[in-house]
Amino acid sequence: MSKSNVEELLIAGGSDVTVRTKYDSLKTKEDFVAQAKEDGFDFSVEDLDAVLRESGDSFDIVGNPAKRMIWWS
């Protein structure tokens, strides 16, 4: 498990709308992490929380359609 895998996913989502849409539709951090593992990004909820805390980003969903402001470009 690794914070670098979280960062890789956030970068992938920043450059690919399909990735963003897929992950923005997930409601919980646990679902987000489970989907990430299926997609080859192995990290824990704690890793995700640490990266979001360090970057100052929030996992909260905003808007309709649902979006998160966590993606890096």
N, C-alpha and C positions, 0 to 999 in steps of 0.2 A: 504494500500500500504506500502511496506516495503523493506528496503535494505536487510533484512535477507532473503527474498524470492528470491532476485537476487542472493545472495550468495548460497542458496540451489540449484538453477538452475545451476550455474557455477560449483558447486561441482558435480552435477548429470552428467553434460556434460563431466566433467573430467574423470569420470569412465565409461561412456557408449558411445561408438562410434555412436550408433543409435541416441542418443540425439544430439550429436555434429553435425552429418550430417544434421539432420532435421533443426537445428537452423542456421548452417553455410550457408544454401541455401537461407535464408531470406535476402533480400537486405537492408531493412531500419530498424531503431530502432523501429519505430512504428509497423511494421510487426512482429518484434521479440517480442515486449511486448504483442501484440495481441495474438500471438501463445502461449506465456507463460501463459497468462490468461486462454486460452482454456485448458491448461495442468495443471491448478491449482496453478500456481505461480503468485500471484497478486502483481504487482509493476508497477510503472510508468517509462516513459523514463527518468525522472529526477532522480529516484532511480537508474536506470541502469547507468546513467552518473556518479552519485556520487560514486558508487562502483567501476566503471572502473577507475575513476580519483584517488580514494584512493589506488587502487592496482597498478596503473601505466600501466594498460592494454589499448589497443586500439581496437575499434570496427571495424577497417579496415579489409577488406577481402584481403587475399594473396593467391597466388598459383592457380593451376588448378588440381584437383577440389578446389573450393573455401573453404578457412578455415579461422577461426578467432583464434587469440592467446589469448583468454579470459578465457579458461577453466581451472579450478582448479583441482588438483589431491590430 
